[in-house]
């Protein structure tokens, strides 16, 4: 009957027998509090599934783990500093190349290669507030022989103003630290998708 979802302060859960639990087994993977948050975040974005994470940068890193050595990312040029640093200084060392592109002026096709596996959109961008046409970029991505995932960082617009999944995006990313939380007292992140197979891969990561 609690009006606020309680915090479940437990690391593990009672099992009837080894491997037979009542829905939760270990809090690192999931717990009832986190499930409530993920259900709410998915509903806000009009999505089926969400993963609650420790920060927005964690969400970025989890998504990048979908890629292999030699893969290529097209990212908007004015992208959040933490995202840019991960792409430039971490993932580049692991064989993932990123092209930073002005998608407000030029088509996606100007920047993709045969190895492009992901398109990273942030709109409005941080800090210059560039606006990217999500629907247009998704339509361009769908025409490519090896259709890349389209990721949209929806942190600045929030689900109140923008629904990237409805516009064809594969995954929506949030730094829930910002508008989703709104009180400057929590650091968090989230990924939202309608693709169950992709969710399973992200959850495994």
N, C-alpha and C positions, 0 to 999 in steps of 0.2 A: 503493500500500500504506500510505499515511499513515493512522494511526488518527484524526488530527484533520484536518478539511478544510483544505487550505492556503489562504493568502490570495494571490489572484492580483493582483500589483502591476503591472498593465498598464492603460493607458487605452484602447488599441485592439487589434484582433486582425487577424491575417493573413487576407486575402480572396483567393480564387482569381481573382476578377475583380470589378469594381465591383458591389457589392450581393450578391455570392455568397460568404457566409461559412460557417463551420463550426458555427454555432449562436450565436455571440456576435460583435458588431461594435464596440460601444462601451460602456465600463464605467459610464457615467452611467445607461444604461438597464438593463443587467443584466450580471452576470458569474458565473462558476461558484461562487464563494464565497457570493454572495447567493442563488443558486438553491438551494444546499444548505440555507441558513437558511430560505428560504421554504417549501421542501418539508417541513422539520421542523415549522415553525409551523402549516402547514395540517394536517399529521397530528395534531398536538396538539389542534387544535380540531375534528377530524373534518370538515374542509373540503377542498375540491378545490384551491383556489387561495389564495395569499398574496402580499402585497406587503410587502417589508421596507423600512422608511423610517428617516429620521434621528432621529425622535422621535415620541412619541405625539401631540404637538400638530401635527406635520406630517401625521399620519394624519387628525386632525380637519379640518385645513385642506383636505386633498385631497378629503375627503368633501363639504365645504361647497361646493367648486368644481363639484359636480354640479348645484347649484341656480342659479336665474335670479333676476333682479331681481323683487321682488314675492312670491317664495315665502315660506313660513312653516314654522318648525320648532317642534315641541313637545319641550321638554327637561325632564328631571327637575329639580326645583328645587335639590336639593343636588347640584351637579355640580362636578367638579374645577375649581379656580380658573383654570387655563390655558384650559380649554374655555369656561368662562363668559366670560372676557375676550375670547376670539376671537368668541364670539357677540355680546356686548354692545358691544364697542368697535371691532371690525373689520368683521364681516359686516353689522352694522346699517347701517354707512355705505355699504355696497354694495347696500342695498335688500332684505336678507333679514331678516325679523322673527322673533324667538324669543320664545315664551311659556314661562316656567319654571313647571312644574306639579308639584303633589304627587300623584304617581301611586300612592302607597300608600293614599290615602284616597278619591280620586275617579276616575271612569272617564275614559279618554282622550277620549271624546266631549264632555266638558265643556270641552275646550281646543282641539279642532281647528277649522279653518275650511276653506272651499272651496279655500284656497291652501296647505294643509298638505301638504308634500312629504316631510317627514322627521320621524321620532320618535326622540329620542335618549335611550337608557336607560343609566344607569350603576348597576350593582348588584353588590355593596354600593356605596353611594355614598361619595364622598370629600369631606368627612371624617366625616360623621355616621353612616355605615354603614346607611343606609336600605335595605330590601330591596324590590325591585320584582318583581312576578310577570311574568316575560318572556312566558310562554305566554299569559297573559290579555291583555296589551297587544298582542301579535301578533294574537290572535283579534279584538280590537276594531279593529285597523288593517285587517284583511282585510274587514271589513264596510263600510268607508268607500267611497264611490263612486270616488274617486281614491286607490287604496291607496298610502299613503306608505311609503317605505323605513323599516324598523326597524333602527336601529343600536344595538349593545350594546357598551359599554365594559366589557370583561371583565378589566380590569387587576387589580382587587382580589381577585376570586374565583379567577382563573387557570383554565386548562383542567382542572386537577386536580379542581376542585369543581363546575364549571359548563360546559355546552356550549350556548351560545345558538343556534348554527345548528340543532341538533337540536330546539330549541324554536320554530323558525320565523323567527329573525332573518335579515335579509338580509346584514348585514356585522357582523363582530366586530372591535373595535378593541383594541389593546394598547399601553400604554407598556411596551415590553420592558425599559426601564430598571429596572423594579421586580421583581415576583416571577419573571417569565420568566427574567431574567438572575440576579438574586439576590445579586450580589456588590458592587454599588455602584461598578463600574468601567466600565460601558458605558451610553451613552445611545442609545435606539433606539425604534422603533415598528413596528407591523405592522397590516395589514388582512387579514382572511380572509373568503372568500365561496365559495359554490357556484355563483354566477351568472357564466358566462363572458362574457356581453355586458357585465355590470357591471364585471367585472375589466378588460376591454379599455378601457372608458371611464376607469376609475381609473388604468390604466397610461398612457393617453394624457395625462391630467392630470399 
